[in-house]
């Protein structure tokens, strides 16, 4: 070539990547286009058609509440569900997803009532049917909004026909379920303390409670001992002694010689944070495990509540703290008191002067500790679960002793003390606005007047609040409907509790610790309070005998109710007085229950009107030697919520759990680990993330996170997610560009492939197995990490880097080039199908770029599984050693580039000293220059000079950099002495000259 000739541009002769797949994703704009495409091609319907006859894998949707826009927790939950459904569908199951909504209950009533209050209207003046209609419309509006937001996340499912708890068919089945509990005797009306919201005027379940800081009034109160085994009956009832024991100083009379015990004249002291419950006190609990003593005040201020001479019965470990709170300067222990001495002891109520003239027995209780207080626990059976259970455990014995055991109703629905609290009737515990009322102060003043107050104070602590109104709740004794946990259902020891515990053992838990959590809750839970005093929901549709209080059990009545609900919904119950259902029974004998069901019963019954009644989901049946699988997936709080209520409902009516497996996830926090709140300004809304970055970025955040624990999200975390996405997308783009040159006849059989290609197929088989196992275990973080690491480390940074020269510059006939394209094709199919459940939009875009189709979709594919026959452990061991040597070479060249001694690695021809015999053996038959992307390389077993480059991870390898000799090839840019060896092509290598001849021949043929 003449020296002044213009160098030829060889770029058109290279097999450079060609693709329309853009580097910039533009997800916020592109994703809605795919959503529309999926509707147009009927993707959901075709998935169902394709899966017909397969074994079912049902992820039953826990219904979110139809109230407000989605938050980040919703997004986490729905994305996880979608990933599970898609992975199971592509693994060969019929994985149908039917979304659902919870529509009844207080939150919606509350919103509708807010609208009334804003207009100055009174809800109670609106006909109940009209009010229920407005609640239904409110729920329906938000179902529409949430459905669109869920679909924007890329969640596939039956959005055209979801289930809702307010569909007439659902309400009818919920009614059948509660009537089944009634028929089997598990449903009963009783009186127990329940958590009660004064603001919302309804009982609340544990799942409806959250804990928040609250400032409580605390009091130490003296209960004078009035009867003990050491006193005769006459002494116990001696009026003079009673008068002395109730003297204002709280000390009582001095012990008489006939008392026979040091308890005479002493007072039991309790500590409580709820003074307003003292009118409901009926006992004092003690522990047989605690050491007690009688203590006497020896020094105190003259106007002190705890006066000199007063004797108090206290736990030894807590006495000093009590006297410090009581501002007592000096005290002494009078006597030790054993727990056995407390048996049969009775005290006087501290408010006896107001009419509480009954004995207060001391009862042994396991719940009493010496962690705080006095070692004795004020027991008001109408105001606490443990109090109630202790009272009921001793009820029979107390009645034999002549002690009345009726539990008083001391607080009404509005939070006011009743006539069962003499002296305090009309006092408010909690106001309608949720503020502290005047009851505490009134009780404390009465205690001071009676001389029974020992000390008082304030305590800031965590106290139960309604999660809706955010206002404190109270424990209140009310008549409610319960489902019994321990009544025999169908034989001895066949109880709801025993059934539920057995069902837990048959359930798979992910993570496994969820099993202990749910089991512990079932073991300790009280009877299920299923009644609510509201209007919007499914009624407890039973009739009660006015004389006996027993529910009417008549299958024909139940059938008429269910049939009416199927046609009219639960409104049918409120539209008449009930006579339309009673048949031969009379309203003169039976009253209609107007309470509605706890919404947890509604959602706990979904298996009955979704899994059992939809032909596309159930019934479960034996398939290929096993049953279809049903999975429930929710946040970890649902161990006490939906998991819990579904278990109880199904065990009570069917004797088994409605699910086979439970999967739980944590909650979403901000980047600092704080709970999100508007006041902190740290709320991350999924709608904002999608608008800015796209749903696939949000989905990638989910699958990159360890969802078993609480997750964090914020701008920096999303930036890291976006960076990972960009690397992934660029690798997909490169594969698509390379595959543009794969011809129909280019495939190379594995047996004819070079070692490097066979090694990469081995790695694909390894990684594909890892991904599949991770998906099977719902460990999507591990699955994506395996996929991403393979894409970036094995492919982009190694294999593709090594093979770019062969792909771009080799002749069209090159076996190496065609083998590489064959491998890239298999890599693409396997990895994109594995990626599809995680990033459905990106996977679809890349698949359609490779396989254009009017109605095709990657989501209609099965996983393109790697062939286990591709595994070759010996070959893999060899190439891992080759890669170890390569890392030393590339490390040395990085230093040379940084020092600007070379530009590209093709300018180098390093000397590689390999003194490790195993590594040297691995290099046999390997073109190390090609692997290290240098123009030449010399490998020697000689010891390397001291200045050679080494890596600690590869002992026995050292590299001495050197520049390549020769000329630079104008086509491949390699620097080699054989450039120009072919006289027809004086500026390129012989390899490139051969490529040019084939290229020109093809062009000429095409012309």
C-alpha angles and dihedrals in degrees: 000000000000113000091241094049116119111249112251119249105233097178093103089057094056126093092234119172113277121190142136089213101118124230091221108064101205088198098169089059100034100045096067088053090058091048089055091046092053090053091048095051091042092238096171094049092047091050089055092047092049092049096048110132096015123122109276125243107188122192101192111211116235101223116247116215116267095232125105138341121315120270129206092270090059089051092051091049097047095044091052090049091049092049091052093048094047095047091051093046092051090045090063106271131121094246107178119177120204113184120214143189136216106223111167132077147051104322092062092041088051092054093048090048090051087059090051093049091050088056094044092248128142115229092210090062092058117089109255093236090054091048092050090050090056091049090051092050091048092052092045092054093054093045087061093049095046093045091059091046093050092049090050086063088064094253112158121209147108096306091156092062112025123162123249131185090231098058109116092240090051093049090050092052093046087054091051090051095053090043088055089056088050094049092051093049095245093115115076140158114239145151120252138142109268133177105267130193110214089189094053095030095224143100115261132211123230089254089060093057130092128177124240137166115282134174109228131189111238128201137183107212132192120224107192112225108243103172134024136159091258093064126073119240090253092052091047091056098037107131092213091054091047089051092049094047091054097050114138095249090065092227100103124203122320114270111271124224090246094054092088093200141066090233092079111109094010128117127218109231123213131184124213140172092206109060089170089071094062093091085062094051114126103158147011119230126214135178125241086212097060126088112229136189143181111247128192126208110236102171131024140138113283095245094041121131089226101058134196110277096026113134121211132189108222143156108267092229092055104036096095092051092049093052091047089054089047092052091239112162097194138017140159136205111248100185147343116252122202123211089245090062089059094061110112094008117143130193137199118255110252090230095050091126089066095054103281089125100155134104120265109212124212109234130190112241132179092213094067115103138169095233092108142345121035106309090261125089125214105232121209106168091197093057110046142032097232090044091052094047093048091050093049092047090057097034098104093048092046092053089052088054090053096251115142111240102191111131109225126227096228098163128047129212092272094056096256124135112247138214087278085072100059113202093024105057111145094020113134124235097182122003125229087259091055097253125135111271132214098264096095094053092046092053093046091052090050091051091051091050090051093048092239100116112102098174142335137203148146130270127195107204146137110286131180116266133176108260089218105048093025088222127128119267131211135218106245134176107236138156106258141159115257138187108221118236097195108034116115110254107182105358140335116325090004096126133151089251094051092047092050094048091050090049091053089058089055094050127091114227128206108220095024095224088072088077094064091045095053093041092052091051093050092046093055104030121116125226112305114260103214102169127095128184096227140100110232111078145047111313125233087253101205133116120226127213107244092216103042102024089227120138117251110250108199121140093205091055090049091049093052090050093050093047091051091049091051089057103033106016123233089313085085089074093057096040095073142028089254099257090116089068102040099073108181092004121093133229086224087070102033135047125206116240111234100188116110127225125266106260088234087067089053093052092037087060096054092104087064097054100028112029095034101037106038110084091209091061110029176136096354112237143172110280123180091339096316143066129260111264125243118196128188115201122186144127118298090254088072091077083084094032131039097355088051100046093042090052094050095043094049095042090050094052104025106020095238142069117272091227139056097204139021123208121188136190134194131245129273118251132177123263092275092052094255126139111257117252137160091234091060091044091226100118115131109201117204090219090061094049091050092048092051103034111005137255093275089063090053090047091048089053088055096050093043091055130083095240094183086080129040112294129221129216136178143122096294093047091048090049089056089048091051092050090053090048091051092054091048093049093049091053091051089048092052092050091051091049092050093046090058085082097051107114128201093256098038100093114119122208113243092243090060096047124108117255094257092059092047089049091053091051088052090052090048090054090050095048094042089055090050092050093047093050091048092050090048090054093044088243095139094161090061092043094052092043090056091048095045095045090050092049095048105031105029100031113023098033097036124011100033091041092053095045099045091093093052093043095048102034111023119102116269089251094054112130090208092055094046093044090052091051090048090054093045089053091054091044091052095050094047098043099042092050089048089049095048098083091050102042105018096172097049093042091050092049093050093043093052090046088058097036109027113201139159093227106009125120138180086227090067089059128092118230108287091229122204115245114252087216087071091072114108112168096184092052091046091051090052094049094046086060091048089052090050090057090045092056090058092050095048090046091056092047092050089061090049091051092047089052089048092235088128133017108201124020086242088074089065133086103177128187112236117204110202114183096162106095093208092053091046091052090051091057093059110120092006121123093223093183089059091046092049093040095236128134092238139355136189121210120200138172091216120117111265123239118259093256093056118120117256139176123211091222091060110046113183094040127096130165131210110194121225136168120253118252125226136036130319114254109237091216108038098019093228115148108226140141092238094068104124094020087126105066091207090061107032096172101051140056124266089252090056090044089058090049090051093052091053092045093050091046091053091047092050091048090050091050 
